[in-house]
Each structure stands twice: as structure tokens, then as C-alpha cells.
Amino acid sequence: MKIEDANIVITGAGSGFGKAMSLYFSSKGAKVFAVDINKESLDQLTQEDPSILSFQCDITKNQLVEALIDEIFEKNSEANVLINNAGIMKNAPLVNLLKRPDSRHEVELWDQVIQVNLNAVFYMTRSFAAKMIRKRNKGLIVNISSIAAVGNIGQTAYSASKSAVEAMSRVWAKELGGFGIRSVSIAPGFMNTLGTHDALEEKMLANWIEKTPLRRTGEINEVVLAAQFAIENDFFNGETLKVNGGLVL
């Protein structure tokens, strides 16, 4: 698919990867529909590029997602790319003996991560794919995963959510391929983003950089270019594109 033929819905579009992808693909001629829970971030995005259409939505609530997808397809019945980018990174060991009075991983934290990183991806794709099939739109689902999908110490919920996202991508590639709809994942490694710096202590991040063969973090534009590859290569399907500098956990 050519970028200029793409009508792209991007979640978590107000910051980080989502904002960068929104601005980049719009500049390349794609029609971009930016989704985020944060209205202020969306307003800043559309100030930078007024051609981007923005939608405030809490995508962890299925009823709101269904209404959102209906609205998007009413505005553009040819929507054909969904990038499930919205996500949160929360770290906690399964058992932390230094924590009192309860040393166990918080159920509330588990629920929060699974809601945003996994359930929202399911809700969005469920509605979007059904609309695409009904409209006979050929296209693509891109799910942003993580290097942590293979399992990383201190990231029970995050690793579980990203591993599940990759599994769903493979399932959808098999189920939707007959309709001309591809499904892929992109798994960034340790990236130079606010989310990474907020989630990891600088000493810990420096340790991961030392273990990375390229001896640096990745940059946001390198994930954007991976998404461009996924859109443009019509035979890339059911796989995870790893953007990690050669690091293996």
C-alpha cells in the first residue's frame, strides 16, 4: 500500500510514537485520524497539522470504542489502517519483600496495564476489522508490542500484555488474510522516549544500553520508519518487526 492511499487510525496519538507517526504519515499524504484520551495533547497535535482529524476517547471502554469507529467510518468509509499504539508501562515484581504490608503485585496495577495494553487493542481491532470487511477495504492492523514481550524481570503485567498482543496479531493475520487485511506487530527495544525515562531509573537504562550491541537507545523516528515498512510491504504479515538495536533479553 502506498502511504498516500492510506487512511490511518492511530491510538495514543497525542504523544510519543503516536504523535510522531501521525505527523509523519500526514506529511506523506495519508489521511490520519488521531485518537487519544488527552484532549490537550490532541489540540497540540492538530495545531501542528490541522489536516489531522482528532478524536478524544477512552479506548478501554468498548461502548466508546464502538461509537468512535462508527464516527470515523462515517467521516471516511475508506479507513484501511489501524495502528494500535496506545499503551502504558508499569513495573512491579510479582513479590516484593521490601513492600509492606502486602508484598504481592498489586491487582489494580495488573488491571490497569491489561485494560490499556491488551483489552483496548482487542476492542479497537474487533470493531475496525468488522467495518473493513463490511466495506471491503483491504488494509492493515499494526500492533505496537515491545522487546519485553518475551518476558522481562519486574514487568509481569507489561510483558504479559505485549506477548498477548503479538499472539493476537498472528491469529488475526490468519483470520483476516482472506479479506485482504494484514496483521503485524512492531516490537521496539529501549527507546529514547519520555515513557522509557519515566519507567526506568537512569542507572538501569544505562545498563540496558551497555547490553545493546549498538550501545544506544532507539529513536522515535526509527519506530515510525518500521511502521512505514509495515504499511508499504504488502507481503509482510503475521510477523513481529523487532526494532531493538540487536538486544536480546
C-alpha positions as CSV (number, residue, x, y, z in Angstrom):
1,M,0.0,0.0,0.0
2,K,1.3,3.5,-0.8
3,I,1.3,5.9,2.1
4,E,-0.8,8.4,0.1
5,D,-3.5,5.7,-0.2
6,A,-3.6,5.0,3.5
7,N,-6.4,6.2,5.8
8,I,-4.8,5.6,9.2
9,V,-6.3,5.5,12.6
10,I,-3.7,5.9,15.3
11,T,-4.3,5.4,19.0
12,G,-2.2,7.1,21.6
13,A,-1.6,9.8,19.0
14,G,-1.1,12.7,21.4
15,S,2.5,11.9,22.3
16,G,5.5,9.7,21.7
17,F,5.3,7.2,18.8
18,G,1.7,8.0,18.1
19,K,2.3,11.7,17.6
20,A,5.4,11.2,15.5
21,M,3.6,8.7,13.3
22,S,0.6,11.0,12.9
23,L,2.6,14.0,11.8
24,Y,4.9,11.9,9.5
25,F,2.2,9.9,7.7
26,S,0.1,13.1,7.3
27,S,3.1,14.8,5.8
28,K,3.4,11.9,3.3
29,G,-0.1,12.3,2.1
30,A,-2.0,9.9,4.3
31,K,-5.3,10.8,5.9
32,V,-4.8,10.5,9.7
33,F,-7.3,10.0,12.4
34,A,-5.7,10.6,15.8
35,V,-7.2,9.1,18.9
36,D,-6.1,9.9,22.4
37,I,-7.7,10.2,25.9
38,N,-5.9,13.5,26.4
39,K,-7.7,16.4,24.7
40,E,-4.9,18.9,25.3
41,S,-2.4,16.6,23.6
42,L,-4.7,16.2,20.6
43,D,-5.2,20.0,20.4
44,Q,-1.5,20.5,20.3
45,L,-1.2,17.9,17.5
46,T,-3.9,19.4,15.3
47,Q,-2.3,22.9,15.8
48,E,0.9,21.4,14.3
49,D,-1.1,19.8,11.5
50,P,-4.7,21.0,11.0
51,S,-5.3,18.3,8.4
52,I,-5.2,15.6,11.1
53,L,-8.7,14.8,12.5
54,S,-8.6,14.2,16.2
55,F,-10.9,12.1,18.5
56,Q,-10.9,12.1,22.2
57,C,-11.8,8.6,23.5
58,D,-11.1,6.3,26.4
59,I,-10.4,3.2,24.4
60,T,-10.5,0.9,27.5
61,K,-14.3,1.2,27.3
62,N,-15.8,-0.9,24.5
63,Q,-19.0,1.1,24.1
64,L,-17.0,4.3,23.5
65,V,-14.8,2.4,21.0
66,E,-17.7,1.2,19.0
67,A,-19.1,4.8,18.8
68,L,-15.6,6.0,17.8
69,I,-15.2,3.6,15.0
70,D,-18.7,4.4,13.7
71,E,-17.8,8.1,13.7
72,I,-14.5,7.5,11.9
73,F,-16.1,5.4,9.1
74,E,-18.9,8.0,8.7
75,K,-16.2,10.6,8.1
76,N,-14.1,8.3,5.8
77,S,-15.6,5.0,4.7
78,E,-12.2,4.0,3.2
79,A,-10.3,3.8,6.5
80,N,-7.9,1.0,6.0
81,V,-5.0,1.1,8.5
82,L,-5.3,0.8,12.3
83,I,-2.2,1.4,14.4
84,N,-2.8,0.2,18.0
85,N,-0.1,2.3,19.6
86,A,-1.7,3.4,22.9
87,G,0.0,1.8,25.9
88,I,1.4,2.2,29.4
89,M,4.5,0.8,31.1
90,K,4.2,-0.1,34.8
91,N,6.9,-2.0,36.6
92,A,6.5,-4.3,39.6
93,P,7.9,-7.7,40.7
94,L,5.4,-10.5,41.4
95,V,6.6,-10.4,45.0
96,N,8.4,-7.5,46.7
97,L,9.6,-8.4,50.2
98,L,10.5,-4.8,50.9
99,K,7.0,-3.7,50.4
100,R,4.6,-3.5,53.4
101,P,2.1,-4.6,54.4
102,D,1.3,-6.6,51.2
103,S,4.3,-7.8,49.2
104,R,2.3,-9.0,46.3
105,H,2.0,-7.5,42.8
106,E,-1.0,-5.1,43.0
107,V,-4.1,-6.4,41.3
108,E,-5.1,-2.8,40.5
109,L,-1.8,-2.3,38.6
110,W,-2.3,-5.5,36.7
111,D,-5.9,-4.5,35.7
112,Q,-4.7,-1.0,34.6
113,V,-2.0,-2.4,32.3
114,I,-4.1,-5.1,30.8
115,Q,-7.0,-2.7,30.2
116,V,-4.9,-0.3,28.2
117,N,-2.3,-2.5,26.6
118,L,-4.4,-5.6,25.7
119,N,-8.2,-5.0,26.1
120,A,-8.1,-1.7,24.2
121,V,-6.3,-3.4,21.3
122,F,-8.9,-6.1,21.2
123,Y,-11.8,-3.5,21.3
124,M,-10.3,-1.3,18.6
125,T,-9.5,-4.2,16.2
126,R,-12.7,-6.0,16.8
127,S,-14.8,-3.0,15.6
128,F,-12.3,-1.7,13.0
129,A,-11.8,-5.1,11.3
130,A,-15.6,-5.7,11.1
131,K,-16.1,-2.4,9.4
132,M,-13.3,-3.0,7.0
133,I,-14.7,-6.4,6.0
134,R,-18.2,-4.8,5.6
135,K,-16.8,-2.1,3.4
136,R,-14.5,-4.5,1.6
137,N,-11.5,-2.4,2.5
138,K,-8.2,-4.1,2.2
139,G,-5.6,-2.9,4.6
140,L,-3.6,-3.5,7.8
141,I,-3.6,-3.8,11.5
142,V,-0.4,-2.7,13.3
143,N,0.1,-3.5,16.9
144,I,2.9,-1.9,18.9
145,S,4.4,-4.5,21.1
146,S,7.7,-4.4,23.0
147,I,11.0,-6.2,23.4
148,A,9.6,-7.2,26.8
149,A,7.0,-9.5,25.2
150,V,9.5,-12.4,25.7
151,G,9.4,-11.7,29.4
152,N,11.4,-9.1,31.4
153,I,12.1,-9.1,35.2
154,G,9.8,-6.7,37.0
155,Q,7.3,-6.5,34.2
156,T,4.8,-9.2,34.8
157,A,1.8,-7.2,33.6
158,Y,3.6,-5.3,30.8
159,S,5.3,-8.4,29.4
160,A,2.1,-10.4,29.5
161,S,0.1,-7.7,27.7
162,K,2.7,-7.3,24.9
163,S,3.1,-11.1,24.5
164,A,-0.7,-11.4,24.2
165,V,-0.7,-8.6,21.6
166,E,1.8,-10.4,19.4
167,A,-0.3,-13.6,19.7
168,M,-3.4,-11.8,18.7
169,S,-1.5,-10.3,15.7
170,R,-0.7,-13.8,14.5
171,V,-4.2,-15.0,14.9
172,W,-5.7,-12.0,13.1
173,A,-3.2,-12.5,10.2
174,K,-4.6,-16.0,9.7
175,E,-8.3,-15.0,10.2
176,L,-8.3,-11.7,8.2
177,G,-5.8,-12.5,5.4
178,G,-8.6,-13.9,3.2
179,F,-10.2,-10.5,3.3
180,G,-7.0,-8.7,2.2
181,I,-6.3,-7.5,5.7
182,R,-2.8,-8.0,7.1
183,S,-1.9,-8.0,10.8
184,V,1.6,-7.4,12.2
185,S,3.4,-6.3,15.3
186,I,6.3,-3.9,15.9
187,A,8.4,-4.5,19.0
188,P,10.6,-1.6,20.0
189,G,13.5,-2.1,22.3
190,F,14.7,0.5,24.8
191,M,13.8,3.8,23.1
192,N,14.6,7.5,23.8
193,T,11.1,8.4,24.9
194,L,9.6,10.1,28.0
195,G,7.8,6.8,28.8
196,T,11.1,4.9,29.0
197,H,12.8,7.6,31.1
198,D,9.8,7.7,33.4
199,A,9.5,4.0,33.8
200,L,13.2,3.2,34.3
201,E,15.9,4.6,36.6
202,E,18.7,6.1,34.6
203,K,21.2,3.6,36.1
204,M,19.0,0.7,34.9
205,L,18.6,2.3,31.5
206,A,22.4,2.8,31.2
207,N,22.8,-0.9,31.9
208,W,20.4,-1.9,29.1
209,I,22.3,0.5,26.7
210,E,25.5,-1.2,27.6
211,K,24.0,-4.6,26.7
212,T,22.7,-3.3,23.4
213,P,25.1,-4.1,20.6
214,L,24.6,-0.6,19.1
215,R,25.3,0.9,22.6
216,R,22.4,3.4,22.4
217,T,18.7,3.7,22.7
218,G,16.5,3.8,19.7
219,E,14.9,7.0,18.4
220,I,11.2,7.6,17.8
221,N,11.7,8.1,14.1
222,E,13.1,4.5,13.8
223,V,9.8,3.1,15.0
224,V,8.0,5.4,12.6
225,L,10.0,4.0,9.7
226,A,9.2,0.5,10.8
227,A,5.5,1.3,10.7
228,Q,6.1,2.7,7.2
229,F,7.7,-0.5,6.1
230,A,4.7,-2.5,7.5
231,I,2.3,-0.4,5.6
232,E,4.2,-0.4,2.3
233,N,5.2,-4.1,2.2
234,D,2.0,-5.9,1.2
235,F,3.5,-9.4,1.8
236,F,4.6,-8.7,5.4
237,N,2.0,-10.4,7.5
238,G,1.7,-12.2,10.8
239,E,5.2,-11.3,12.0
240,T,6.8,-9.1,14.6
241,L,9.2,-6.5,13.3
242,K,11.8,-6.0,16.0
243,V,13.5,-2.6,16.4
244,N,15.9,-3.2,19.3
245,G,19.4,-2.5,18.2
246,G,20.2,-6.2,18.4
247,L,19.4,-6.5,22.1
248,V,18.1,-9.9,23.2
249,L,16.5,-10.3,26.6
